[in-house]
Amino acid sequence: MLPLFKTIREAIANWWSEFSLQTKLLAAATLVVSLIMSGLTFWAVNTIQQDARLNDTRFGRDLGLLLASNVTPYLADNNLTSVAQFSQRFYSSTSSVRYMLYADEKGKIFFGIPFWEPEVENSLSIERRIQLPKDYAADTDKPMVRQHITPDGEVTDVFVPLKDNQQNFGVLAIGINPNPAAVITSNFTRDVTIAVFISIWVMVILAGVVNALTITKPIKELSVGVKQIASGNFKQRIDLPLGGELGELILSFNEMAERLESYEEQNIEELTAEKAKLETLVSTIADGAVLIDNNMQVILVNPTARRIFGWENIDVVGSNVLHHLPSAVQMEITRPLYEMAAGECESAEFRIPFNKPAKRTIRILLTTVLNLQRESIKGIAITVQDITREVELNEAKSQFISNVSHELRTPLFNIKTYIETLHEYGDDLGEEQRREFLITVNNETDRLTRLVNDVLDLSKLESGRNYHMDGVDLAQAIEQTLRTYQLNARDKGVELIQDVAPNLPLVVGNYDLLLQVFGNLIGNALKFSTAGGKVLFRTYQLEPKHSSHNQMGQVRIEISDTGIGIAPEDQQAIFDRFFRVENRVHTLEGTGLGLSIVRNIMERHRSQVHLVSEVGVGTTFWFDLDVFNEQPALMTVDAADSQVPAA
């Protein structure tokens, strides 16, 4: 029983908790009003009943005294017939008397209306007695009154002592019926009160049900729908079959939701397209781009920025950008970023070198991103430019200018010195000294000329000038080169050896440029070879490779010497401009541009120069040239087409 009661109580509590405060207050007010009205009604009914009871009591007492005063003389004469006749007439003349009972001093009934003793004794053989009140005194002269409840209502019992000349003949008991008008009024009032009470609550319940079905439920549905719309769920609909103003309101709400959903779909499509365009644009720009919010959280990053900072395998979107930047960059831009987020400045620019994840020099531009009204800062755009190549070129340019200035200054200084000496002291110098001075000036002039020519040649090669490529007979070019350097080799005591394979095909190239390559390489070989050394010029055709795009094959050219060799630490730098091995060995002089010119020329021929060298043993330079296709079409090569893959 207790679990059932607990379950019912919890159900009522849950049911009550679902009501709104307004409904709860309405129910409480209705309960108070109904209780007040019921209380007033029952108070009125009770007052009426008390008045009726008082009237019945007075009427019964007066009626009992009247009847007793009339029948007592008959009882004194023991004339029961007269008592019966008088009582019968009295009983018949009024409807207020319910019964009349005459009893002796012991309470034994000897006559009664509507029954009397002989009838009772003959029919029931039962001795009937009057049950007198406990506080009834036989010697009293005043009537005693009480009430008892019967199915027909409350009956007033009046007990009147029958006395005459101080002689007690018994007691007269009269039952007085309630006043019909008072009973009817009391019952009517009671019934009306109950009906009003029930009607009020029925109306309240019906009003609550109607309110819940027609007003509260639609309003709740509308409230939930508005919240869903506010949260961005434009698919929310209300399906309630209502008419009137609420029906129109629900219909308008559904139409609004449909329009918002349509607008959202259009906006999503447009935003998706714009986002795709933006991401495509950002991903294709050469500079790195990073967009962060005011809390330094990464919103967008393009592939270039990922490559520069080494973020290829890191998901940095949504995390703090400062946690992923190289330490050098982080130290440089942390404070400016927070100052920009606080609105203290709008832009900043930095040039930062760092070594990890790779050695780079970058330029970072910080710019605040404002809202449409340009009133508040929505984020910060970080533009990253990799200027490593620019820095290297600037350094190379500065180094080139420095080297050219140095190389030009030395011969010019020597020429100026000897000429000034000849000009001022020529008459004091002997013929041999003047000749020696002139020879030195001539040699320095030749050195200056070679330097200027090499610089001009290198400038032409790097300027992007077009070169005409044709079929070149390597045997002829090699023969011309060796013939040019034959006397120089003889003077140094170096043997020139030629190993040219017979029937070599023509190769794709520029004859003059190839002569310059051969001349620079042979000249270097002779320069770094001592007396008794050898210089080998070897050429042969390579077999075509199945994986090669050139099915005609290639021809390899090798130039070997038995000179001083090149140390491993110098082999990567000898092709740089103005780098000279003699800077290390302090034996010979040169411009330091020859191998740089050779490398550039080979790039124009879509080839690359390789070397194998050992200090004290010698050096071999080699490169490959494509076999010329015997077709009338010729080719030109410019700087853009001259890059070849590294070996």
C-alpha positions as CSV (number, residue, x, y, z in Angstrom):
1,M,0.0,0.0,0.0
2,L,2.8,2.4,0.9
3,P,4.6,2.0,-2.5
4,L,1.3,2.6,-4.3
5,F,0.7,5.7,-2.2
6,K,4.3,6.9,-2.8
7,T,3.9,6.3,-6.6
8,I,0.7,8.3,-6.7
9,R,2.2,11.1,-4.7
10,E,5.2,11.3,-7.0
11,A,2.9,11.2,-10.1
12,I,0.9,14.1,-8.6
13,A,4.0,16.0,-7.7
14,N,5.4,15.6,-11.3
15,W,2.0,16.5,-12.7
16,W,1.9,19.6,-10.5
17,S,5.5,20.6,-11.4
18,E,4.6,20.8,-15.1
19,F,2.2,23.6,-14.5
20,S,3.3,27.2,-14.9
21,L,3.4,29.6,-12.0
22,Q,0.4,31.4,-13.4
23,T,-1.7,28.2,-13.5
24,K,-0.6,27.3,-10.0
25,L,-1.6,30.7,-8.7
26,L,-5.0,30.4,-10.5
27,A,-5.6,27.0,-8.9
28,A,-4.7,28.3,-5.5
29,A,-7.0,31.4,-5.9
30,T,-9.8,29.2,-7.0
31,L,-9.4,26.8,-4.0
32,V,-9.4,29.8,-1.6
33,V,-12.5,31.3,-3.2
34,S,-14.3,28.0,-3.2
35,L,-13.4,27.3,0.4
36,I,-14.6,30.7,1.5
37,M,-17.9,30.4,-0.4
38,S,-18.4,26.9,1.0
39,G,-17.6,28.1,4.5
40,L,-20.1,30.9,4.2
41,T,-22.7,28.6,2.9
42,F,-22.3,26.0,5.6
43,W,-22.3,28.8,8.2
44,A,-25.6,30.0,6.8
45,V,-27.0,26.4,6.8
46,N,-25.9,25.9,10.4
47,T,-27.5,29.2,11.4
48,I,-30.7,28.2,9.8
49,Q,-30.7,24.8,11.4
50,Q,-30.0,26.3,14.8
51,D,-32.8,28.8,14.4
52,A,-35.1,26.0,13.3
53,R,-34.0,23.8,16.2
54,L,-34.7,26.7,18.6
55,N,-38.1,27.3,17.2
56,D,-38.9,23.6,17.3
57,T,-37.8,23.5,20.9
58,R,-40.0,26.5,21.9
59,F,-42.9,25.1,20.0
60,G,-42.6,21.7,21.5
61,R,-42.2,23.0,25.0
62,D,-45.3,25.3,24.6
63,L,-47.3,22.5,22.9
64,G,-46.3,20.0,25.6
65,L,-47.3,22.3,28.5
66,L,-50.6,23.1,26.7
67,L,-51.4,19.4,26.2
68,A,-50.3,18.5,29.7
69,S,-52.5,21.1,31.3
70,N,-55.5,19.8,29.4
71,V,-55.1,16.1,30.0
72,T,-53.9,16.2,33.7
73,P,-57.5,16.6,35.1
74,Y,-58.5,13.6,33.1
75,L,-55.7,11.6,34.4
76,A,-56.6,12.7,37.9
77,D,-60.1,11.3,37.3
78,N,-58.5,8.2,35.7
79,N,-60.5,9.1,32.6
80,L,-58.3,7.7,30.0
81,T,-61.0,7.8,27.3
82,S,-61.2,11.5,27.5
83,V,-57.4,11.6,27.5
84,A,-57.4,9.5,24.3
85,Q,-60.1,11.6,22.6
86,F,-58.5,14.9,23.5
87,S,-55.1,13.6,22.4
88,Q,-56.5,12.2,19.2
89,R,-58.1,15.5,18.3
90,F,-55.0,17.4,19.2
91,Y,-52.8,15.0,17.1
92,S,-55.1,15.3,14.1
93,S,-55.3,19.0,14.3
94,T,-51.5,19.6,13.7
95,S,-48.9,18.1,11.5
96,S,-46.0,19.2,13.7
97,V,-46.6,16.4,16.3
98,R,-44.9,13.2,15.3
99,Y,-46.0,11.2,18.3
100,M,-47.6,11.4,21.8
101,L,-46.7,9.0,24.5
102,Y,-48.1,8.8,28.1
103,A,-46.1,6.9,30.6
104,D,-46.3,6.3,34.3
105,E,-43.7,7.3,36.8
106,K,-41.6,4.3,35.9
107,G,-41.7,5.1,32.2
108,K,-44.1,2.4,31.2
109,I,-46.2,3.6,28.2
110,F,-49.9,3.2,28.9
111,F,-51.2,5.3,25.9
112,G,-49.7,6.6,22.8
113,I,-50.5,8.0,19.4
114,P,-50.2,6.7,16.8
115,F,-50.2,3.5,19.0
116,W,-51.4,2.7,22.5
117,E,-51.0,0.1,25.1
118,P,-53.7,-2.5,24.3
119,E,-52.6,-2.5,20.7
120,V,-49.0,-3.0,21.6
121,E,-49.8,-5.7,24.1
122,N,-52.1,-7.5,21.8
123,S,-50.0,-7.3,18.7
124,L,-46.4,-7.5,19.9
125,S,-46.7,-8.6,23.5
126,I,-43.8,-6.3,24.2
127,E,-43.7,-3.9,27.1
128,R,-42.6,-0.5,25.8
129,R,-41.0,2.1,27.9
130,I,-39.9,5.6,27.3
131,Q,-36.2,6.1,27.4
132,L,-36.0,9.2,29.5
133,P,-33.0,11.5,29.4
134,K,-30.4,10.8,32.0
135,D,-30.8,14.3,33.5
136,Y,-34.6,14.0,33.7
137,A,-35.9,14.6,37.3
138,A,-39.4,13.2,38.1
139,D,-40.1,16.0,40.6
140,T,-39.4,18.8,38.2
141,D,-42.2,21.0,36.9
142,K,-40.3,22.1,33.8
143,P,-40.3,20.2,30.6
144,M,-37.1,18.5,29.3
145,V,-36.1,18.9,25.6
146,R,-33.7,16.8,23.4
147,Q,-33.2,16.1,19.7
148,H,-32.6,12.8,18.0
149,I,-31.9,12.0,14.3
150,T,-34.4,10.0,12.3
151,P,-34.4,9.1,8.6
152,D,-36.9,11.9,8.1
153,G,-34.8,14.5,9.9
154,E,-34.0,15.7,13.3
155,V,-37.0,15.2,15.8
156,T,-37.4,17.3,18.9
157,D,-38.4,15.2,22.0
158,V,-40.2,17.1,24.8
159,F,-40.8,15.4,28.1
160,V,-43.5,17.2,30.2
161,P,-44.2,16.0,33.8
162,L,-48.0,15.3,34.4
163,K,-48.8,16.8,37.8
164,D,-51.9,18.1,39.4
165,N,-52.1,19.3,43.0
166,Q,-48.6,18.1,43.6
167,Q,-49.7,14.6,42.5
168,N,-47.4,13.0,39.8
169,F,-49.3,11.0,37.2
170,G,-46.3,10.3,35.0
171,V,-44.7,12.0,31.9
172,L,-46.0,13.1,28.6
173,A,-43.5,12.6,25.7
174,I,-44.2,14.6,22.5
175,G,-42.2,14.4,19.3
176,I,-42.1,17.5,17.2
177,N,-41.3,17.2,13.5
178,P,-38.8,19.7,12.1
179,N,-40.1,22.7,10.4
180,P,-40.6,21.7,6.7
181,A,-39.8,25.1,5.4
182,A,-36.6,25.2,7.4
183,V,-35.7,21.7,6.4
184,I,-36.3,22.5,2.7
185,T,-34.4,25.8,3.0
186,S,-31.5,24.1,4.7
187,N,-31.4,21.2,2.2
188,F,-31.7,23.6,-0.7
189,T,-28.9,25.8,0.7
190,R,-26.7,22.8,1.2
191,D,-27.4,21.4,-2.2
192,V,-26.8,24.7,-3.8
193,T,-23.5,25.1,-2.0
194,I,-22.3,21.6,-3.1
195,A,-23.5,22.3,-6.6
196,V,-21.7,25.7,-6.7
197,F,-18.5,24.2,-5.2
198,I,-18.6,21.3,-7.8
199,S,-19.4,23.7,-10.6
200,I,-16.5,26.0,-9.7
201,W,-14.0,23.2,-9.8
202,V,-15.5,21.7,-12.9
203,M,-15.3,25.0,-14.6
204,V,-11.7,25.5,-13.4
205,I,-10.7,22.0,-14.6
206,L,-12.5,22.5,-17.9
207,A,-10.9,25.9,-18.3
208,G,-7.5,24.4,-17.5
209,V,-8.0,21.6,-20.0
210,V,-9.2,24.0,-22.7
211,N,-6.4,26.4,-21.8
212,A,-3.8,23.6,-22.0
213,L,-5.1,22.3,-25.3
214,T,-5.9,25.6,-27.0
215,I,-3.5,28.1,-25.5
216,T,-0.8,26.7,-23.3
217,K,0.2,23.8,-25.5
218,P,0.4,26.0,-28.7
219,I,2.3,28.7,-26.7
220,K,4.7,26.1,-25.4
221,E,5.2,24.7,-28.9
222,L,5.8,28.2,-30.2
223,S,8.3,28.9,-27.3
224,V,10.2,25.7,-28.1
225,G,10.1,26.5,-31.8
226,V,11.4,30.0,-31.3
227,K,14.3,28.6,-29.1
228,Q,15.1,26.1,-31.9
229,I,15.1,28.9,-34.5
230,A,17.3,31.0,-32.3
231,S,19.7,28.2,-31.9
232,G,20.0,27.8,-35.7
233,N,17.6,24.8,-36.2
234,F,15.5,26.2,-39.1
235,K,13.9,22.8,-39.8
236,Q,11.6,23.3,-36.7
237,R,7.8,23.1,-37.6
238,I,4.6,23.2,-35.4
239,D,1.9,20.8,-36.4
240,L,-1.3,21.7,-34.4
241,P,-4.7,21.8,-36.0
242,L,-5.8,25.2,-34.6
243,G,-7.9,28.0,-35.9
244,G,-8.2,31.6,-35.0
245,E,-5.4,33.9,-34.1
246,L,-3.2,31.1,-32.7
247,G,-3.7,29.1,-35.9
248,E,-2.6,32.2,-37.9
249,L,0.4,32.7,-35.6
250,I,1.5,29.0,-36.0
251,L,1.0,29.3,-39.8
252,S,3.1,32.4,-39.8
253,F,5.8,30.7,-37.7
254,N,6.0,27.8,-40.1
255,E,6.3,30.1,-43.1
256,M,9.0,32.1,-41.3
257,A,10.9,28.8,-40.5
258,E,10.7,27.7,-44.1
259,R,12.0,31.0,-45.4
260,L,14.9,31.0,-42.9
261,E,15.7,27.4,-43.9
262,S,15.8,28.5,-47.5
263,Y,17.9,31.5,-46.7
264,E,20.2,29.3,-44.7
265,E,20.7,26.8,-47.5
266,Q,21.4,29.6,-49.9
267,N,23.8,31.3,-47.5
268,I,25.5,27.9,-46.8
269,E,26.0,27.3,-50.5
270,E,27.3,30.8,-51.0
271,L,29.5,30.6,-47.9
272,T,30.8,27.2,-48.9
273,A,31.6,28.4,-52.4
274,E,33.3,31.6,-51.1
275,K,35.2,29.5,-48.5
276,A,36.3,27.1,-51.3
277,K,37.4,30.1,-53.4
278,L,39.2,31.6,-50.4
279,E,40.9,28.4,-49.5
280,T,41.9,27.7,-53.1
281,L,43.3,31.3,-53.4
282,V,45.1,31.1,-50.1
283,S,46.5,27.6,-50.9
284,T,47.9,28.8,-54.2
285,I,49.6,32.0,-53.2
286,A,53.4,31.8,-53.0
287,D,53.6,33.4,-49.5
288,G,52.6,31.7,-46.3
289,A,49.3,32.7,-44.8
290,V,48.2,32.1,-41.2
291,L,44.9,33.5,-39.7
292,I,44.5,33.6,-35.9
293,D,41.9,34.9,-33.6
294,N,42.4,37.2,-30.6
295,N,43.3,34.2,-28.4
296,M,46.1,33.2,-30.7
297,Q,44.1,30.2,-31.9
298,V,44.9,29.2,-35.6
299,I,41.8,29.5,-37.8
300,L,43.4,29.0,-41.3
301,V,46.8,28.1,-42.6
302,N,47.9,27.5,-46.2
303,P,50.4,24.8,-47.5
304,T,53.2,27.4,-47.9
305,A,53.1,28.3,-44.3
306,R,53.0,24.6,-43.3
307,R,56.1,24.0,-45.4
308,I,58.0,26.9,-44.1
309,F,57.3,26.1,-40.4
310,G,57.4,22.3,-40.8
311,W,53.7,21.8,-40.0
312,E,53.0,19.2,-42.8
313,N,52.2,16.4,-40.3
314,I,50.8,18.6,-37.5
315,D,47.2,19.7,-37.2
316,V,47.7,23.3,-35.9
317,V,44.1,24.5,-36.6
318,G,42.4,25.3,-33.3
319,S,45.6,25.3,-31.2
320,N,47.7,28.2,-30.1
321,V,50.0,29.3,-32.9
322,L,52.8,30.3,-30.4
323,H,53.1,26.6,-29.4
324,H,54.2,25.5,-32.9
325,L,56.4,28.3,-34.1
326,P,60.2,28.0,-34.2
327,S,61.7,29.4,-31.0
328,A,63.4,32.3,-32.9
329,V,60.1,33.4,-34.5
330,Q,58.1,32.8,-31.3
331,M,60.5,35.1,-29.3
332,E,60.3,37.8,-31.9
333,I,56.5,38.1,-32.5
334,T,54.9,37.0,-29.2
335,R,54.8,40.5,-27.7
336,P,53.6,42.3,-30.9
337,L,50.9,39.7,-31.4
338,Y,49.4,40.4,-27.9
339,E,49.8,44.1,-28.4
340,M,47.9,43.9,-31.7
341,A,45.1,41.7,-30.2
342,A,44.7,44.4,-27.5
343,G,44.4,47.1,-30.2
344,E,47.7,48.9,-29.4
345,C,48.9,48.7,-33.0
346,E,47.6,47.6,-36.4
347,S,50.6,46.1,-38.2
348,A,54.2,45.1,-37.7
349,E,57.0,43.6,-39.9
350,F,59.9,41.4,-39.0
351,R,62.9,39.7,-40.7
352,I,63.8,36.6,-38.8
353,P,66.5,33.9,-39.6
354,F,66.1,30.5,-38.0
355,N,67.6,27.1,-38.3
356,K,64.8,24.6,-37.5
357,P,63.0,22.8,-39.2
358,A,65.3,24.2,-41.9
359,K,67.7,27.0,-42.3
360,R,65.7,29.9,-43.6
361,T,65.3,33.6,-43.5
362,I,61.7,34.8,-43.5
363,R,59.8,38.1,-43.6
364,I,56.7,38.2,-41.4
365,L,54.0,40.8,-41.8
366,L,51.4,41.1,-39.1
367,T,48.1,42.8,-39.9
368,T,44.9,43.1,-37.8
369,V,41.6,41.9,-39.2
370,L,38.7,44.3,-38.4
371,N,35.0,43.8,-38.6
372,L,32.9,45.4,-41.3
373,Q,32.4,48.6,-39.2
374,R,36.2,48.6,-38.5
375,E,35.4,49.0,-34.9
376,S,36.7,45.8,-33.3
377,I,39.5,43.4,-33.9
378,K,38.4,40.0,-35.1
379,G,41.8,38.4,-35.6
380,I,45.3,38.8,-36.9
381,A,46.7,37.8,-40.4
382,I,50.2,36.6,-40.5
383,T,51.9,36.8,-43.9
384,V,55.1,34.8,-44.2
385,Q,57.6,35.3,-47.1
386,D,60.5,33.0,-47.5
387,I,63.3,35.4,-48.5
388,T,66.1,32.8,-48.1
389,R,66.9,32.9,-51.8
390,E,66.7,36.7,-51.8
391,V,69.1,36.9,-48.9
392,E,71.4,34.5,-50.6
393,L,71.3,36.4,-53.8
394,N,71.9,39.7,-52.0
395,E,74.8,38.1,-50.2
396,A,76.1,36.7,-53.5
397,K,75.6,40.0,-55.2
398,S,77.5,41.8,-52.4
399,Q,80.2,39.1,-52.5
400,F,80.4,39.3,-56.2
401,I,80.8,43.1,-56.1
402,S,83.3,42.8,-53.4
403,N,85.3,40.2,-55.3
404,V,85.1,42.0,-58.6
405,S,86.2,45.2,-56.8
406,H,89.1,43.4,-55.2
407,E,90.1,41.6,-58.4
408,L,89.9,44.9,-60.4
409,R,91.7,46.9,-57.7
410,T,94.8,44.6,-57.6
411,P,95.8,44.8,-61.3
412,L,94.8,48.4,-61.5
413,F,96.9,49.2,-58.5
414,N,99.9,47.4,-60.0
415,I,99.4,49.1,-63.4
416,K,99.1,52.5,-61.8
417,T,102.1,51.9,-59.6
418,Y,104.5,50.9,-62.4
419,I,103.2,53.6,-64.8
420,E,103.7,56.3,-62.1
421,T,107.2,54.9,-61.4
422,L,108.0,55.0,-65.1
423,H,106.6,58.5,-65.4
424,E,108.4,60.0,-62.5
425,Y,111.6,58.0,-62.5
426,G,111.8,56.7,-66.0
427,D,115.1,58.6,-66.7
428,D,116.7,57.2,-63.7
429,L,115.8,53.6,-64.6
430,G,117.9,51.4,-66.8
431,E,116.7,49.9,-70.0
432,E,116.2,46.5,-68.4
433,Q,114.1,47.9,-65.5
434,R,111.9,49.8,-67.8
435,R,111.4,46.7,-70.0
436,E,110.6,44.7,-66.8
437,F,108.1,47.3,-65.7
438,L,106.4,47.4,-69.1
439,I,106.2,43.6,-69.2
440,T,104.5,43.7,-65.7
441,V,102.1,46.4,-66.8
442,N,101.3,44.3,-69.9
443,N,100.7,41.2,-67.9
444,E,98.5,43.0,-65.4
445,T,96.6,44.5,-68.3
446,D,96.0,41.0,-69.8
447,R,94.9,39.9,-66.3
448,L,92.5,42.7,-66.1
449,T,91.2,42.0,-69.6
450,R,90.7,38.3,-68.8
451,L,88.8,39.3,-65.6
452,V,86.6,41.7,-67.5
453,N,85.9,39.2,-70.3
454,D,85.1,36.5,-67.8
455,V,82.7,38.8,-65.9
456,L,81.1,39.8,-69.3
457,D,80.8,36.1,-70.3
458,L,79.2,35.2,-67.0
459,S,76.8,38.1,-67.2
460,K,75.8,37.1,-70.7
461,L,75.2,33.5,-69.6
462,E,73.1,34.6,-66.6
463,S,71.1,37.2,-68.5
464,G,68.8,34.7,-70.1
465,R,70.2,35.3,-73.6
466,N,69.1,32.8,-76.3
467,Y,71.7,30.5,-77.7
468,H,71.4,28.7,-81.0
469,M,71.9,25.0,-80.7
470,D,73.0,22.9,-83.6
471,G,74.9,19.7,-84.4
472,V,78.5,20.0,-83.2
473,D,81.5,17.9,-84.3
474,L,83.3,17.2,-81.1
475,A,86.4,15.9,-82.8
476,Q,86.9,19.3,-84.6
477,A,86.2,21.3,-81.4
478,I,88.6,19.1,-79.4
479,E,91.3,19.4,-82.1
480,Q,91.0,23.2,-82.1
481,T,91.2,23.4,-78.3
482,L,94.3,21.2,-78.0
483,R,96.0,23.0,-80.8
484,T,95.4,26.3,-79.0
485,Y,96.9,25.0,-75.7
486,Q,99.7,22.9,-77.3
487,L,102.4,25.5,-76.9
488,N,101.3,26.3,-73.3
489,A,101.5,22.6,-72.4
490,R,105.0,22.3,-74.0
491,D,106.3,25.3,-72.0
492,K,105.1,23.7,-68.7
493,G,106.3,20.2,-69.7
494,V,102.8,18.7,-69.5
495,E,101.7,16.1,-72.0
496,L,98.4,16.6,-73.8
497,I,96.7,13.2,-74.7
498,Q,93.7,12.9,-76.9
499,D,91.4,9.8,-76.8
500,V,88.5,10.5,-79.1
501,A,86.4,7.5,-80.1
502,P,86.1,7.1,-83.9
503,N,82.9,7.9,-85.8
504,L,81.4,10.0,-83.0
505,P,78.0,11.4,-83.8
506,L,77.2,15.1,-83.8
507,V,76.0,16.4,-80.4
508,V,73.5,19.1,-79.6
509,G,75.3,22.3,-78.6
510,N,76.7,25.7,-79.4
511,Y,80.2,25.4,-80.9
512,D,81.6,28.6,-79.4
513,L,80.3,27.8,-76.0
514,L,81.7,24.3,-76.1
515,L,85.1,25.7,-77.1
516,Q,84.9,28.0,-74.1
517,V,84.1,25.1,-71.8
518,F,87.0,23.0,-73.3
519,G,89.4,25.9,-73.0
520,N,88.5,26.6,-69.3
521,L,88.8,23.0,-68.3
522,I,92.1,22.4,-70.3
523,G,93.5,25.7,-69.0
524,N,92.7,24.7,-65.4
525,A,94.2,21.3,-65.9
526,L,97.4,22.8,-67.3
527,K,97.5,25.4,-64.5
528,F,97.3,22.9,-61.7
529,S,99.6,20.2,-63.3
530,T,103.3,20.2,-62.7
531,A,106.1,19.4,-65.2
532,G,106.0,15.8,-66.3
533,G,102.3,15.7,-65.7
534,K,99.6,14.6,-68.2
535,V,96.3,16.0,-69.3
536,L,93.8,13.5,-71.0
537,F,90.9,14.6,-73.2
538,R,88.7,11.6,-73.7
539,T,85.4,11.3,-75.6
540,Y,83.1,8.3,-76.2
541,Q,79.5,7.5,-76.8
542,L,77.2,6.0,-74.1
543,E,74.7,3.3,-74.8
544,P,71.1,4.5,-74.7
545,K,69.2,3.7,-71.5
546,H,65.8,2.1,-71.8
547,S,64.5,4.5,-69.1
548,S,65.9,7.6,-70.9
549,H,63.7,9.9,-72.9
550,N,66.6,10.3,-75.4
551,Q,66.7,7.1,-77.4
552,M,69.6,8.6,-79.6
553,G,72.0,8.3,-76.6
554,Q,74.6,10.6,-75.3
555,V,78.3,11.4,-75.7
556,R,80.5,11.7,-72.6
557,I,83.5,14.1,-72.4
558,E,86.1,13.6,-69.8
559,I,89.1,15.9,-69.0
560,S,91.6,14.4,-66.6
561,D,94.8,15.7,-65.1
562,T,97.6,14.5,-62.8
563,G,97.7,17.8,-60.9
564,I,97.4,18.8,-57.3
565,G,93.8,17.6,-56.9
566,I,91.0,19.2,-55.1
567,A,90.2,18.6,-51.4
568,P,86.8,17.2,-50.6
569,E,85.8,20.3,-48.6
570,D,86.4,22.4,-51.8
571,Q,84.7,20.2,-54.3
572,Q,81.2,21.7,-53.6
573,A,82.5,25.3,-53.8
574,I,84.7,25.3,-56.8
575,F,81.8,26.2,-59.1
576,D,81.0,29.3,-57.1
577,R,82.0,32.6,-58.5
578,F,85.5,33.9,-57.5
579,F,86.3,30.7,-55.5
580,R,89.8,29.7,-56.2
581,V,91.7,26.7,-55.1
582,E,94.8,28.8,-55.1
583,N,93.3,30.7,-52.3
584,R,94.0,27.6,-50.2
585,V,97.4,26.5,-51.7
586,H,98.7,30.0,-52.3
587,T,100.6,29.1,-55.5
588,L,98.7,30.3,-58.6
589,E,96.4,33.2,-59.5
590,G,93.2,33.4,-61.5
591,T,89.8,35.1,-61.7
592,G,87.8,32.3,-60.0
593,L,85.1,32.6,-62.7
594,G,86.1,29.8,-65.1
595,L,84.3,26.9,-63.5
596,S,81.2,29.1,-62.8
597,I,81.1,29.9,-66.5
598,V,81.5,26.1,-67.3
599,R,78.6,25.3,-65.1
600,N,76.3,27.9,-66.6
601,I,77.2,26.8,-70.2
602,M,76.4,23.2,-69.3
603,E,73.1,24.2,-67.9
604,R,72.3,25.8,-71.3
605,H,73.1,22.4,-72.8
606,R,70.7,20.6,-70.3
607,S,73.7,18.9,-68.7
608,Q,75.7,19.1,-65.5
609,V,79.4,19.0,-64.8
610,H,80.7,16.3,-62.4
611,L,84.1,15.8,-60.9
612,V,86.2,13.1,-59.2
613,S,89.3,14.3,-57.5
614,E,92.0,13.3,-55.0
615,V,94.6,15.6,-53.5
616,G,98.1,14.8,-54.9
617,V,96.7,12.4,-57.5
618,G,94.6,14.5,-60.0
619,T,91.2,15.6,-61.0
620,T,88.7,14.4,-63.7
621,F,85.8,16.6,-64.9
622,W,83.1,15.0,-67.0
623,F,79.7,15.8,-68.5
624,D,77.3,14.3,-71.1
625,L,75.9,15.8,-74.3
626,D,72.8,14.6,-76.2
627,V,73.4,13.1,-79.6
628,F,72.1,15.4,-82.4
629,N,68.9,14.3,-84.2
630,E,69.5,14.3,-88.0
631,Q,66.4,16.5,-88.6
632,P,66.2,20.0,-90.1
633,A,64.7,21.4,-86.9
634,L,67.1,23.3,-84.8
635,M,66.7,24.5,-81.2
636,T,67.4,27.5,-79.1
637,V,67.9,27.4,-75.4
638,D,67.5,30.3,-72.9
639,A,67.9,30.6,-69.2
640,A,64.4,29.3,-68.4
641,D,65.1,26.0,-70.3
642,S,68.7,25.5,-69.0
643,Q,68.0,23.8,-65.6
644,V,69.0,20.2,-65.3
645,P,68.4,17.8,-62.4
646,A,71.3,17.4,-60.0
647,A,73.4,14.2,-60.4
